[in-house]
Amino acid sequence: MRVEQHWWNGDSRLARRDVYVRTDGETWEVEAQMGGPSGKSKVQQCPGRASALILADAWRGPRWKWRQL
């Protein structure tokens, strides 16, 4: 799987949150990660790119000042 989109909330401490959209060309998934690489994460499969981007937007929410990486 390759990363198509990656957003980060800008916090490098325990409140760090990342959202990834990944694909292998056929399947799509969105991962929400809390607490950096050693923290918790949730992965959701999506039927296509559009639905993956909609889910990523929902998981980011309006609370943080997100940066696209």
All heavy atoms as TSV, in Angstrom:
chain	resi	resn	atom	element	x	y	z
A	1	MET	N	N	0.847	-1.186	0.000
A	1	MET	CA	C	0.000	0.000	0.000
A	1	MET	C	C	0.886	1.240	0.000
A	1	MET	O	O	1.871	1.305	0.723
A	1	MET	CB	C	-0.874	0.034	1.248
A	1	MET	CG	C	-1.950	-1.010	1.283
A	1	MET	SD	S	-3.363	-0.430	0.410
A	1	MET	CE	C	-4.651	-1.018	1.421
A	2	ARG	N	N	0.500	2.206	-0.792
A	2	ARG	CA	C	1.230	3.475	-0.806
A	2	ARG	C	C	0.341	4.560	-0.192
A	2	ARG	O	O	-0.885	4.504	-0.284
A	2	ARG	CB	C	1.664	3.851	-2.216
A	2	ARG	CG	C	0.545	4.263	-3.135
A	2	ARG	CD	C	1.060	4.678	-4.523
A	2	ARG	NE	N	-0.033	5.087	-5.350
A	2	ARG	CZ	C	-0.781	4.295	-6.089
A	2	ARG	NH1	N	-0.529	3.001	-6.097
A	2	ARG	NH2	N	-1.773	4.770	-6.803
A	3	VAL	N	N	0.974	5.521	0.427
A	3	VAL	CA	C	0.246	6.625	1.052
A	3	VAL	C	C	-0.115	7.643	-0.025
A	3	VAL	O	O	0.765	8.179	-0.698
A	3	VAL	CB	C	1.090	7.283	2.173
A	3	VAL	CG1	C	0.377	8.496	2.734
A	3	VAL	CG2	C	1.411	6.279	3.264
A	4	GLU	N	N	-1.403	7.887	-0.188
A	4	GLU	CA	C	-1.901	8.887	-1.138
A	4	GLU	C	C	-2.011	10.257	-0.475
A	4	GLU	O	O	-1.750	11.263	-1.103
A	4	GLU	CB	C	-3.271	8.474	-1.673
A	4	GLU	CG	C	-3.226	7.307	-2.630
A	4	GLU	CD	C	-2.659	7.697	-3.977
A	4	GLU	OE1	O	-3.051	8.733	-4.531
A	4	GLU	OE2	O	-1.814	6.940	-4.482
A	5	GLN	N	N	-2.449	10.292	0.771
A	5	GLN	CA	C	-2.615	11.534	1.533
A	5	GLN	C	C	-2.203	11.263	2.981
A	5	GLN	O	O	-2.417	10.159	3.491
A	5	GLN	CB	C	-4.074	11.981	1.536
A	5	GLN	CG	C	-4.672	12.224	0.181
A	5	GLN	CD	C	-4.315	13.581	-0.371
A	5	GLN	OE1	O	-4.247	14.564	0.356
A	5	GLN	NE2	N	-4.080	13.647	-1.655
A	6	HIS	N	N	-1.635	12.275	3.621
A	6	HIS	CA	C	-1.259	12.178	5.036
A	6	HIS	C	C	-1.444	13.547	5.665
A	6	HIS	O	O	-0.946	14.543	5.154
A	6	HIS	CB	C	0.195	11.722	5.151
A	6	HIS	CG	C	0.700	11.660	6.566
A	6	HIS	ND1	N	2.041	11.627	6.854
A	6	HIS	CD2	C	0.068	11.625	7.769
A	6	HIS	CE1	C	2.209	11.579	8.173
A	6	HIS	NE2	N	1.020	11.588	8.745
A	7	TRP	N	N	-2.187	13.581	6.770
A	7	TRP	CA	C	-2.383	14.818	7.529
A	7	TRP	C	C	-1.898	14.593	8.951
A	7	TRP	O	O	-1.993	13.502	9.489
A	7	TRP	CB	C	-3.869	15.195	7.578
A	7	TRP	CG	C	-4.458	15.511	6.252
A	7	TRP	CD1	C	-4.514	16.738	5.643
A	7	TRP	CD2	C	-5.116	14.608	5.369
A	7	TRP	NE1	N	-5.162	16.637	4.436
A	7	TRP	CE2	C	-5.542	15.339	4.245
A	7	TRP	CE3	C	-5.392	13.240	5.413
A	7	TRP	CZ2	C	-6.222	14.751	3.187
A	7	TRP	CZ3	C	-6.058	12.652	4.355
A	7	TRP	CH2	C	-6.472	13.414	3.263
A	8	TRP	N	N	-1.412	15.681	9.562
A	8	TRP	CA	C	-0.901	15.644	10.927
A	8	TRP	C	C	-1.468	16.847	11.654
A	8	TRP	O	O	-1.580	17.933	11.080
A	8	TRP	CB	C	0.623	15.702	10.867
A	8	TRP	CG	C	1.332	15.921	12.161
A	8	TRP	CD1	C	1.110	15.283	13.343
A	8	TRP	CD2	C	2.415	16.823	12.401
A	8	TRP	NE1	N	1.983	15.727	14.298
A	8	TRP	CE2	C	2.796	16.686	13.741
A	8	TRP	CE3	C	3.090	17.735	11.622
A	8	TRP	CZ2	C	3.820	17.423	14.308
A	8	TRP	CZ3	C	4.115	18.461	12.200
A	8	TRP	CH2	C	4.473	18.294	13.522
A	9	ASN	N	N	-1.815	16.669	12.940
A	9	ASN	CA	C	-2.435	17.771	13.687
A	9	ASN	C	C	-1.428	18.786	14.222
A	9	ASN	O	O	-1.818	19.762	14.841
A	9	ASN	CB	C	-3.299	17.242	14.829
A	9	ASN	CG	C	-2.499	16.640	15.960
A	9	ASN	OD1	O	-1.312	16.370	15.833
A	9	ASN	ND2	N	-3.154	16.400	17.072
A	10	GLY	N	N	-0.138	18.594	14.011
A	10	GLY	CA	C	0.856	19.581	14.414
A	10	GLY	C	C	1.378	19.432	15.834
A	10	GLY	O	O	2.233	20.192	16.260
A	11	ASP	N	N	0.895	18.444	16.570
A	11	ASP	CA	C	1.332	18.235	17.951
A	11	ASP	C	C	2.318	17.072	17.984
A	11	ASP	O	O	1.978	15.963	17.596
A	11	ASP	CB	C	0.131	17.923	18.848
A	11	ASP	CG	C	0.467	17.932	20.323
A	11	ASP	OD1	O	1.636	17.671	20.682
A	11	ASP	OD2	O	-0.434	18.197	21.131
A	12	SER	N	N	3.540	17.302	18.434
A	12	SER	CA	C	4.547	16.240	18.449
A	12	SER	C	C	4.592	15.479	19.764
A	12	SER	O	O	5.393	14.574	19.926
A	12	SER	CB	C	5.922	16.822	18.133
A	12	SER	OG	O	6.272	17.782	19.111
A	13	ARG	N	N	3.723	15.829	20.696
A	13	ARG	CA	C	3.712	15.141	21.989
A	13	ARG	C	C	2.658	14.041	21.993
A	13	ARG	O	O	2.336	13.471	20.976
A	13	ARG	CB	C	3.454	16.143	23.100
A	13	ARG	CG	C	4.568	17.193	23.191
A	13	ARG	CD	C	4.161	18.314	24.065
A	13	ARG	NE	N	2.966	18.906	23.458
A	13	ARG	CZ	C	2.236	19.835	24.017
A	13	ARG	NH1	N	2.553	20.292	25.185
A	13	ARG	NH2	N	1.181	20.340	23.414
A	14	LEU	N	N	2.093	13.721	23.135
A	14	LEU	CA	C	1.124	12.637	23.268
A	14	LEU	C	C	-0.170	12.871	22.504
A	14	LEU	O	O	-0.868	11.935	22.146
A	14	LEU	CB	C	0.789	12.413	24.746
A	14	LEU	CG	C	1.918	11.848	25.594
A	14	LEU	CD1	C	1.494	11.754	27.045
A	14	LEU	CD2	C	2.361	10.497	25.069
A	15	ALA	N	N	-0.525	14.114	22.224
A	15	ALA	CA	C	-1.773	14.410	21.519
A	15	ALA	C	C	-1.608	14.354	19.998
A	15	ALA	O	O	-2.512	14.725	19.271
A	15	ALA	CB	C	-2.303	15.774	21.933
A	16	ARG	N	N	-0.473	13.863	19.538
A	16	ARG	CA	C	-0.251	13.779	18.092
A	16	ARG	C	C	-1.318	12.888	17.459
A	16	ARG	O	O	-1.643	11.822	17.962
A	16	ARG	CB	C	1.121	13.203	17.783
A	16	ARG	CG	C	1.353	13.098	16.293
A	16	ARG	CD	C	2.663	12.467	15.934
A	16	ARG	NE	N	2.740	12.367	14.480
A	16	ARG	CZ	C	3.721	12.860	13.758
A	16	ARG	NH1	N	4.723	13.488	14.338
A	16	ARG	NH2	N	3.717	12.725	12.454
A	17	ARG	N	N	-1.848	13.355	16.337
A	17	ARG	CA	C	-2.801	12.571	15.557
A	17	ARG	C	C	-2.414	12.645	14.089
A	17	ARG	O	O	-2.024	13.709	13.603
A	17	ARG	CB	C	-4.222	13.097	15.748
A	17	ARG	CG	C	-4.732	12.863	17.147
A	17	ARG	CD	C	-6.154	13.332	17.339
A	17	ARG	NE	N	-7.055	12.629	16.426
A	17	ARG	CZ	C	-8.230	13.106	16.028
A	17	ARG	NH1	N	-8.639	14.287	16.448
A	17	ARG	NH2	N	-8.994	12.422	15.219
A	18	ASP	N	N	-2.503	11.515	13.412
A	18	ASP	CA	C	-2.228	11.427	11.979
A	18	ASP	C	C	-3.392	10.720	11.305
A	18	ASP	O	O	-3.993	9.813	11.894
A	18	ASP	CB	C	-0.961	10.605	11.714
A	18	ASP	CG	C	0.285	11.275	12.232
A	18	ASP	OD1	O	0.635	11.069	13.403
A	18	ASP	OD2	O	0.910	12.004	11.455
A	19	VAL	N	N	-3.699	11.129	10.091
A	19	VAL	CA	C	-4.697	10.444	9.271
A	19	VAL	C	C	-4.045	10.165	7.926
A	19	VAL	O	O	-3.463	11.052	7.306
A	19	VAL	CB	C	-5.981	11.282	9.103
A	19	VAL	CG1	C	-6.948	10.595	8.156
A	19	VAL	CG2	C	-6.647	11.526	10.451
A	20	TYR	N	N	-4.125	8.890	7.495
A	20	TYR	CA	C	-3.528	8.447	6.241
A	20	TYR	C	C	-4.612	7.898	5.322
A	20	TYR	O	O	-5.521	7.205	5.782
A	20	TYR	CB	C	-2.550	7.292	6.475
A	20	TYR	CG	C	-1.406	7.609	7.392
A	20	TYR	CD1	C	-1.523	7.421	8.766
A	20	TYR	CD2	C	-0.200	8.068	6.891
A	20	TYR	CE1	C	-0.467	7.696	9.621
A	20	TYR	CE2	C	0.870	8.336	7.737
A	20	TYR	CZ	C	0.725	8.147	9.101
A	20	TYR	OH	O	1.773	8.418	9.929
A	21	VAL	N	N	-4.480	8.164	4.025
A	21	VAL	CA	C	-5.276	7.496	2.999
A	21	VAL	C	C	-4.275	6.690	2.183
A	21	VAL	O	O	-3.294	7.236	1.673
A	21	VAL	CB	C	-6.032	8.499	2.096
A	21	VAL	CG1	C	-6.716	7.780	0.944
A	21	VAL	CG2	C	-7.037	9.292	2.916
A	22	ARG	N	N	-4.531	5.375	2.079
A	22	ARG	CA	C	-3.611	4.487	1.363
A	22	ARG	C	C	-4.359	3.681	0.305
A	22	ARG	O	O	-5.545	3.407	0.448
A	22	ARG	CB	C	-2.965	3.500	2.337
A	22	ARG	CG	C	-2.105	4.135	3.385
A	22	ARG	CD	C	-1.377	3.054	4.173
A	22	ARG	NE	N	-0.601	3.628	5.229
A	22	ARG	CZ	C	-0.922	3.625	6.517
A	22	ARG	NH1	N	-2.038	3.047	6.907
A	22	ARG	NH2	N	-0.151	4.170	7.414
A	23	THR	N	N	-3.605	3.264	-0.723
A	23	THR	CA	C	-4.166	2.397	-1.757
A	23	THR	C	C	-3.072	1.516	-2.340
A	23	THR	O	O	-1.894	1.876	-2.308
A	23	THR	CB	C	-4.830	3.209	-2.890
A	23	THR	OG1	O	-5.477	2.304	-3.792
A	23	THR	CG2	C	-3.834	4.064	-3.639
A	24	ASP	N	N	-3.512	0.385	-2.867
A	24	ASP	CA	C	-2.610	-0.464	-3.640
A	24	ASP	C	C	-3.002	-0.435	-5.114
A	24	ASP	O	O	-2.538	-1.228	-5.916
A	24	ASP	CB	C	-2.606	-1.898	-3.109
A	24	ASP	CG	C	-3.952	-2.594	-3.228
A	24	ASP	OD1	O	-4.899	-2.004	-3.797
A	24	ASP	OD2	O	-4.068	-3.728	-2.736
A	25	GLY	N	N	-3.896	0.493	-5.462
A	25	GLY	CA	C	-4.382	0.611	-6.820
A	25	GLY	C	C	-5.765	0.010	-7.010
A	25	GLY	O	O	-6.471	0.358	-7.939
A	26	GLU	N	N	-6.146	-0.900	-6.119
A	26	GLU	CA	C	-7.471	-1.516	-6.187
A	26	GLU	C	C	-8.271	-1.276	-4.910
A	26	GLU	O	O	-9.447	-0.952	-4.973
A	26	GLU	CB	C	-7.352	-3.016	-6.427
A	26	GLU	CG	C	-6.844	-3.365	-7.808
A	26	GLU	CD	C	-6.861	-4.854	-8.053
A	26	GLU	OE1	O	-7.689	-5.566	-7.449
A	26	GLU	OE2	O	-6.036	-5.305	-8.855
A	27	THR	N	N	-7.643	-1.473	-3.774
A	27	THR	CA	C	-8.327	-1.270	-2.494
A	27	THR	C	C	-7.849	0.029	-1.854
A	27	THR	O	O	-6.726	0.483	-2.095
A	27	THR	CB	C	-8.078	-2.443	-1.521
A	27	THR	OG1	O	-6.675	-2.561	-1.294
A	27	THR	CG2	C	-8.616	-3.746	-2.081
A	28	TRP	N	N	-8.720	0.612	-1.053
A	28	TRP	CA	C	-8.432	1.875	-0.367
A	28	TRP	C	C	-8.664	1.687	1.122
A	28	TRP	O	O	-9.555	0.941	1.529
A	28	TRP	CB	C	-9.345	2.979	-0.889
A	28	TRP	CG	C	-9.022	3.376	-2.284
A	28	TRP	CD1	C	-9.425	2.746	-3.420
A	28	TRP	CD2	C	-8.208	4.469	-2.692
A	28	TRP	NE1	N	-8.916	3.384	-4.518
A	28	TRP	CE2	C	-8.168	4.447	-4.100
A	28	TRP	CE3	C	-7.527	5.464	-2.007
A	28	TRP	CZ2	C	-7.461	5.387	-4.838
A	28	TRP	CZ3	C	-6.822	6.402	-2.755
A	28	TRP	CH2	C	-6.792	6.359	-4.140
A	29	GLU	N	N	-7.851	2.370	1.933
A	29	GLU	CA	C	-8.050	2.337	3.381
A	29	GLU	C	C	-7.684	3.686	3.981
A	29	GLU	O	O	-6.900	4.440	3.409
A	29	GLU	CB	C	-7.242	1.221	4.045
A	29	GLU	CG	C	-5.757	1.456	4.074
A	29	GLU	CD	C	-4.976	0.341	4.746
A	29	GLU	OE1	O	-5.444	-0.808	4.793
A	29	GLU	OE2	O	-3.857	0.642	5.225
A	30	VAL	N	N	-8.289	3.957	5.138
A	30	VAL	CA	C	-7.988	5.167	5.899
A	30	VAL	C	C	-7.533	4.708	7.279
A	30	VAL	O	O	-8.158	3.841	7.888
A	30	VAL	CB	C	-9.224	6.085	6.021
A	30	VAL	CG1	C	-8.888	7.321	6.841
A	30	VAL	CG2	C	-9.736	6.474	4.650
A	31	GLU	N	N	-6.445	5.286	7.757
A	31	GLU	CA	C	-5.950	4.989	9.105
A	31	GLU	C	C	-5.917	6.269	9.922
A	31	GLU	O	O	-5.396	7.285	9.460
A	31	GLU	CB	C	-4.546	4.393	9.067
A	31	GLU	CG	C	-4.010	4.106	10.458
A	31	GLU	CD	C	-2.597	3.571	10.480
A	31	GLU	OE1	O	-1.920	3.598	9.435
A	31	GLU	OE2	O	-2.169	3.123	11.557
A	32	ALA	N	N	-6.478	6.209	11.102
A	32	ALA	CA	C	-6.386	7.306	12.073
A	32	ALA	C	C	-5.472	6.811	13.185
A	32	ALA	O	O	-5.720	5.754	13.777
A	32	ALA	CB	C	-7.755	7.653	12.619
A	33	GLN	N	N	-4.425	7.564	13.465
A	33	GLN	CA	C	-3.426	7.163	14.449
A	33	GLN	C	C	-3.331	8.221	15.534
A	33	GLN	O	O	-3.258	9.416	15.225
A	33	GLN	CB	C	-2.085	6.994	13.737
A	33	GLN	CG	C	-1.003	6.376	14.560
A	33	GLN	CD	C	0.240	6.198	13.720
A	33	GLN	OE1	O	0.896	7.192	13.399
A	33	GLN	NE2	N	0.545	4.976	13.363
A	34	MET	N	N	-3.348	7.796	16.784
A	34	MET	CA	C	-3.228	8.709	17.925
A	34	MET	C	C	-1.988	8.353	18.729
A	34	MET	O	O	-1.728	7.182	18.969
A	34	MET	CB	C	-4.459	8.593	18.824
A	34	MET	CG	C	-5.734	9.041	18.146
A	34	MET	SD	S	-7.210	8.771	19.141
A	34	MET	CE	C	-6.807	9.692	20.611
A	35	GLY	N	N	-1.205	9.363	19.116
A	35	GLY	CA	C	-0.042	9.138	19.959
A	35	GLY	C	C	1.219	8.748	19.212
A	35	GLY	O	O	2.135	8.190	19.799
A	36	GLY	N	N	1.281	9.003	17.923
A	36	GLY	CA	C	2.482	8.683	17.152
A	36	GLY	C	C	2.545	7.210	16.779
A	36	GLY	O	O	1.606	6.451	17.017
A	37	PRO	N	N	3.667	6.776	16.218
A	37	PRO	CA	C	3.801	5.397	15.736
A	37	PRO	C	C	3.578	4.330	16.803
A	37	PRO	O	O	3.142	3.230	16.495
A	37	PRO	CB	C	5.235	5.333	15.214
A	37	PRO	CG	C	5.588	6.743	14.905
A	37	PRO	CD	C	4.829	7.584	15.899
A	38	SER	N	N	3.864	4.630	18.040
A	38	SER	CA	C	3.671	3.632	19.102
A	38	SER	C	C	2.299	3.746	19.771
A	38	SER	O	O	2.011	3.031	20.713
A	38	SER	CB	C	4.771	3.766	20.152
A	38	SER	OG	O	4.706	5.052	20.742
A	39	GLY	N	N	1.446	4.637	19.254
A	39	GLY	CA	C	0.120	4.835	19.838
A	39	GLY	C	C	-0.920	3.892	19.260
A	39	GLY	O	O	-0.602	2.870	18.663
A	40	LYS	N	N	-2.174	4.265	19.432
A	40	LYS	CA	C	-3.288	3.463	18.942
A	40	LYS	C	C	-3.660	3.894	17.532
A	40	LYS	O	O	-3.481	5.045	17.155
A	40	LYS	CB	C	-4.501	3.662	19.846
A	40	LYS	CG	C	-4.293	3.169	21.255
A	40	LYS	CD	C	-5.546	3.410	22.070
A	40	LYS	CE	C	-5.338	2.968	23.499
A	40	LYS	NZ	N	-6.543	3.161	24.306
A	41	SER	N	N	-4.216	2.952	16.773
A	41	SER	CA	C	-4.686	3.305	15.438
A	41	SER	C	C	-5.929	2.501	15.081
A	41	SER	O	O	-6.190	1.445	15.651
A	41	SER	CB	C	-3.596	3.092	14.385
A	41	SER	OG	O	-3.331	1.731	14.209
A	42	LYS	N	N	-6.668	3.052	14.131
A	42	LYS	CA	C	-7.865	2.400	13.610
A	42	LYS	C	C	-7.789	2.467	12.091
A	42	LYS	O	O	-7.479	3.524	11.539
A	42	LYS	CB	C	-9.117	3.119	14.107
A	42	LYS	CG	C	-10.398	2.540	13.571
A	42	LYS	CD	C	-11.594	3.276	14.129
A	42	LYS	CE	C	-12.873	2.655	13.576
A	42	LYS	NZ	N	-14.058	3.266	14.153
A	43	VAL	N	N	-8.075	1.347	11.434
A	43	VAL	CA	C	-8.030	1.284	9.979
A	43	VAL	C	C	-9.411	0.886	9.472
A	43	VAL	O	O	-10.029	-0.034	10.002
A	43	VAL	CB	C	-6.972	0.260	9.492
A	43	VAL	CG1	C	-6.986	0.145	7.981
A	43	VAL	CG2	C	-5.593	0.645	9.993
A	44	GLN	N	N	-9.866	1.599	8.448
A	44	GLN	CA	C	-11.167	1.316	7.831
A	44	GLN	C	C	-10.976	1.138	6.332
A	44	GLN	O	O	-10.365	1.997	5.685
A	44	GLN	CB	C	-12.135	2.463	8.098
A	44	GLN	CG	C	-13.473	2.320	7.434
A	44	GLN	CD	C	-14.313	1.230	8.063
A	44	GLN	OE1	O	-14.402	1.147	9.276
A	44	GLN	NE2	N	-14.916	0.400	7.238
A	45	GLN	N	N	-11.464	0.036	5.786
A	45	GLN	CA	C	-11.438	-0.194	4.341
A	45	GLN	C	C	-12.523	0.651	3.682
A	45	GLN	O	O	-13.589	0.843	4.260
A	45	GLN	CB	C	-11.675	-1.674	4.021
A	45	GLN	CG	C	-10.651	-2.604	4.649
A	45	GLN	CD	C	-9.249	-2.367	4.124
A	45	GLN	OE1	O	-9.044	-2.199	2.929
A	45	GLN	NE2	N	-8.282	-2.342	5.021
A	46	CYS	N	N	-12.259	1.147	2.478
A	46	CYS	CA	C	-13.213	1.969	1.738
A	46	CYS	C	C	-13.349	1.424	0.313
A	46	CYS	O	O	-12.390	0.887	-0.234
A	46	CYS	CB	C	-12.728	3.417	1.676
A	46	CYS	SG	S	-12.665	4.210	3.285
A	47	PRO	N	N	-14.519	1.607	-0.291
A	47	PRO	CA	C	-14.725	1.075	-1.641
A	47	PRO	C	C	-14.020	1.862	-2.750
A	47	PRO	O	O	-13.852	1.347	-3.851
A	47	PRO	CB	C	-16.240	1.118	-1.824
A	47	PRO	CG	C	-16.722	2.149	-0.860
A	47	PRO	CD	C	-15.751	2.141	0.283
A	48	GLY	N	N	-13.590	3.089	-2.473
A	48	GLY	CA	C	-12.920	3.880	-3.501
A	48	GLY	C	C	-12.274	5.114	-2.926
A	48	GLY	O	O	-12.355	5.394	-1.728
A	49	ARG	N	N	-11.624	5.880	-3.811
A	49	ARG	CA	C	-10.887	7.084	-3.401
A	49	ARG	C	C	-11.808	8.126	-2.779
A	49	ARG	O	O	-11.487	8.706	-1.741
A	49	ARG	CB	C	-10.158	7.677	-4.602
A	49	ARG	CG	C	-9.305	8.870	-4.273
A	49	ARG	CD	C	-8.563	9.384	-5.519
A	49	ARG	NE	N	-7.507	10.297	-5.173
A	49	ARG	CZ	C	-7.681	11.609	-4.989
A	49	ARG	NH1	N	-8.880	12.136	-5.120
A	49	ARG	NH2	N	-6.658	12.365	-4.663
A	50	ALA	N	N	-12.940	8.382	-3.419
A	50	ALA	CA	C	-13.845	9.422	-2.926
A	50	ALA	C	C	-14.322	9.114	-1.511
A	50	ALA	O	O	-14.312	9.989	-0.638
A	50	ALA	CB	C	-15.038	9.585	-3.862
A	51	SER	N	N	-14.715	7.874	-1.263
A	51	SER	CA	C	-15.195	7.527	0.076
A	51	SER	C	C	-14.061	7.565	1.100
A	51	SER	O	O	-14.261	7.926	2.256
A	51	SER	CB	C	-15.890	6.167	0.084
A	51	SER	OG	O	-15.005	5.159	-0.338
A	52	ALA	N	N	-12.847	7.226	0.682
A	52	ALA	CA	C	-11.693	7.297	1.589
A	52	ALA	C	C	-11.419	8.746	1.997
A	52	ALA	O	O	-11.148	9.030	3.166
A	52	ALA	CB	C	-10.465	6.679	0.933
A	53	LEU	N	N	-11.502	9.670	1.045
A	53	LEU	CA	C	-11.269	11.084	1.361
A	53	LEU	C	C	-12.380	11.652	2.245
A	53	LEU	O	O	-12.106	12.456	3.142
A	53	LEU	CB	C	-11.129	11.895	0.076
A	53	LEU	CG	C	-9.870	11.598	-0.744
A	53	LEU	CD1	C	-9.905	12.349	-2.063
A	53	LEU	CD2	C	-8.606	11.928	0.048
A	54	ILE	N	N	-13.618	11.225	2.020
A	54	ILE	CA	C	-14.726	11.667	2.873
A	54	ILE	C	C	-14.511	11.184	4.301
A	54	ILE	O	O	-14.674	11.942	5.262
A	54	ILE	CB	C	-16.072	11.175	2.310
A	54	ILE	CG1	C	-16.403	11.926	1.015
A	54	ILE	CG2	C	-17.196	11.338	3.338
A	54	ILE	CD1	C	-17.541	11.328	0.227
A	55	LEU	N	N	-14.133	9.918	4.464
A	55	LEU	CA	C	-13.884	9.373	5.797
A	55	LEU	C	C	-12.701	10.082	6.459
A	55	LEU	O	O	-12.762	10.421	7.648
A	55	LEU	CB	C	-13.624	7.871	5.719
A	55	LEU	CG	C	-13.334	7.183	7.043
A	55	LEU	CD1	C	-14.501	7.349	8.022
A	55	LEU	CD2	C	-13.027	5.704	6.813
A	56	ALA	N	N	-11.636	10.333	5.719
A	56	ALA	CA	C	-10.472	11.037	6.275
A	56	ALA	C	C	-10.868	12.424	6.770
A	56	ALA	O	O	-10.445	12.853	7.850
A	56	ALA	CB	C	-9.358	11.130	5.241
A	57	ASP	N	N	-11.696	13.132	6.005
A	57	ASP	CA	C	-12.177	14.454	6.436
A	57	ASP	C	C	-12.976	14.346	7.721
A	57	ASP	O	O	-12.821	15.154	8.635
A	57	ASP	CB	C	-13.055	15.088	5.347
A	57	ASP	CG	C	-12.262	15.606	4.168
A	57	ASP	OD1	O	-11.026	15.771	4.304
A	57	ASP	OD2	O	-12.873	15.831	3.119
A	58	ALA	N	N	-13.835	13.337	7.807
A	58	ALA	CA	C	-14.655	13.150	9.012
A	58	ALA	C	C	-13.782	12.824	10.216
A	58	ALA	O	O	-14.020	13.331	11.321
A	58	ALA	CB	C	-15.678	12.042	8.778
A	59	TRP	N	N	-12.778	11.980	10.043
A	59	TRP	CA	C	-11.913	11.606	11.155
A	59	TRP	C	C	-11.019	12.755	11.607
A	59	TRP	O	O	-10.646	12.825	12.767
A	59	TRP	CB	C	-11.078	10.389	10.794
A	59	TRP	CG	C	-11.856	9.099	10.904
A	59	TRP	CD1	C	-13.169	8.968	11.252
A	59	TRP	CD2	C	-11.363	7.790	10.665
A	59	TRP	NE1	N	-13.514	7.645	11.232
A	59	TRP	CE2	C	-12.427	6.895	10.878
A	59	TRP	CE3	C	-10.134	7.281	10.282
A	59	TRP	CZ2	C	-12.294	5.519	10.734
A	59	TRP	CZ3	C	-10.005	5.907	10.136
A	59	TRP	CH2	C	-11.066	5.038	10.361
A	60	ARG	N	N	-10.671	13.644	10.713
A	60	ARG	CA	C	-9.878	14.808	11.134
A	60	ARG	C	C	-10.738	15.754	11.958
A	60	ARG	O	O	-10.298	16.259	12.980
A	60	ARG	CB	C	-9.294	15.532	9.914
A	60	ARG	CG	C	-8.152	14.782	9.300
A	60	ARG	CD	C	-7.340	15.614	8.345
A	60	ARG	NE	N	-8.084	16.486	7.487
A	60	ARG	CZ	C	-8.522	16.176	6.277
A	60	ARG	NH1	N	-8.325	14.976	5.780
A	60	ARG	NH2	N	-9.168	17.062	5.546
A	61	GLY	N	N	-11.939	16.012	11.525
A	61	GLY	CA	C	-12.834	16.898	12.256
A	61	GLY	C	C	-12.315	18.321	12.310
A	61	GLY	O	O	-11.226	18.628	11.832
A	62	PRO	N	N	-13.079	19.221	12.917
A	62	PRO	CA	C	-12.712	20.644	12.939
A	62	PRO	C	C	-11.834	21.067	14.116
A	62	PRO	O	O	-11.463	22.218	14.212
A	62	PRO	CB	C	-14.079	21.320	13.040
A	62	PRO	CG	C	-14.893	20.359	13.831
A	62	PRO	CD	C	-14.422	18.987	13.401
A	63	ARG	N	N	-11.497	20.159	15.028
A	63	ARG	CA	C	-10.822	20.541	16.271
A	63	ARG	C	C	-9.380	20.976	16.097
A	63	ARG	O	O	-8.861	21.757	16.868
A	63	ARG	CB	C	-10.841	19.374	17.264
A	63	ARG	CG	C	-12.197	19.105	17.832
A	63	ARG	CD	C	-12.159	17.983	18.831
A	63	ARG	NE	N	-11.078	18.152	19.770
A	63	ARG	CZ	C	-10.539	17.172	20.453
A	63	ARG	NH1	N	-10.969	15.950	20.299
A	63	ARG	NH2	N	-9.569	17.400	21.305
A	64	TRP	N	N	-8.678	20.439	15.147
A	64	TRP	CA	C	-7.238	20.650	15.048
A	64	TRP	C	C	-6.882	21.485	13.824
A	64	TRP	O	O	-7.613	21.536	12.860
A	64	TRP	CB	C	-6.516	19.312	14.951
A	64	TRP	CG	C	-6.823	18.416	16.090
A	64	TRP	CD1	C	-7.760	17.418	16.104
A	64	TRP	CD2	C	-6.253	18.434	17.384
A	64	TRP	NE1	N	-7.775	16.813	17.326
A	64	TRP	CE2	C	-6.859	17.405	18.138
A	64	TRP	CE3	C	-5.262	19.205	17.985
A	64	TRP	CZ2	C	-6.513	17.151	19.450
A	64	TRP	CZ3	C	-4.928	18.931	19.300
A	64	TRP	CH2	C	-5.549	17.921	20.017
A	65	LYS	N	N	-5.729	22.058	13.877
A	65	LYS	CA	C	-5.193	22.763	12.718
A	65	LYS	C	C	-4.302	21.761	11.976
A	65	LYS	O	O	-3.139	21.603	12.292
A	65	LYS	CB	C	-4.386	23.972	13.166
A	65	LYS	CG	C	-4.010	24.894	12.064
A	65	LYS	CD	C	-3.409	26.161	12.620
A	65	LYS	CE	C	-3.170	27.143	11.498
A	65	LYS	NZ	N	-2.647	28.396	12.022
A	66	TRP	N	N	-4.881	21.074	11.029
A	66	TRP	CA	C	-4.210	19.983	10.339
A	66	TRP	C	C	-3.253	20.489	9.271
A	66	TRP	O	O	-3.517	21.483	8.620
A	66	TRP	CB	C	-5.251	19.069	9.706
A	66	TRP	CG	C	-6.036	18.324	10.724
A	66	TRP	CD1	C	-7.187	18.743	11.325
A	66	TRP	CD2	C	-5.724	17.068	11.289
A	66	TRP	NE1	N	-7.615	17.810	12.226
A	66	TRP	CE2	C	-6.734	16.771	12.222
A	66	TRP	CE3	C	-4.698	16.155	11.108
A	66	TRP	CZ2	C	-6.738	15.581	12.958
A	66	TRP	CZ3	C	-4.701	14.989	11.840
A	66	TRP	CH2	C	-5.710	14.715	12.753
A	67	ARG	N	N	-2.179	19.752	9.076
A	67	ARG	CA	C	-1.195	20.037	8.020
A	67	ARG	C	C	-1.123	18.825	7.110
A	67	ARG	O	O	-1.043	17.697	7.582
A	67	ARG	CB	C	0.193	20.256	8.625
A	67	ARG	CG	C	0.246	21.380	9.601
A	67	ARG	CD	C	1.615	21.430	10.227
A	67	ARG	NE	N	1.594	22.363	11.322
A	67	ARG	CZ	C	2.579	22.533	12.167
A	67	ARG	NH1	N	3.669	21.828	12.044
A	67	ARG	NH2	N	2.493	23.416	13.134
A	68	GLN	N	N	-1.124	19.067	5.819
A	68	GLN	CA	C	-0.956	17.962	4.886
A	68	GLN	C	C	0.525	17.741	4.672
A	68	GLN	O	O	1.278	18.665	4.427
A	68	GLN	CB	C	-1.655	18.275	3.568
A	68	GLN	CG	C	-1.685	17.077	2.664
A	68	GLN	CD	C	-2.582	17.284	1.468
A	68	GLN	OE1	O	-3.160	18.346	1.279
A	68	GLN	NE2	N	-2.702	16.267	0.648
A	69	LEU	N	N	0.948	16.500	4.775
A	69	LEU	CA	C	2.354	16.144	4.581
A	69	LEU	C	C	2.552	15.456	3.259
A	69	LEU	O	O	1.683	14.933	2.667
A	69	LEU	CB	C	2.836	15.230	5.711
A	69	LEU	CG	C	2.689	15.802	7.122
A	69	LEU	CD1	C	3.107	14.772	8.142
A	69	LEU	CD2	C	3.542	17.036	7.272
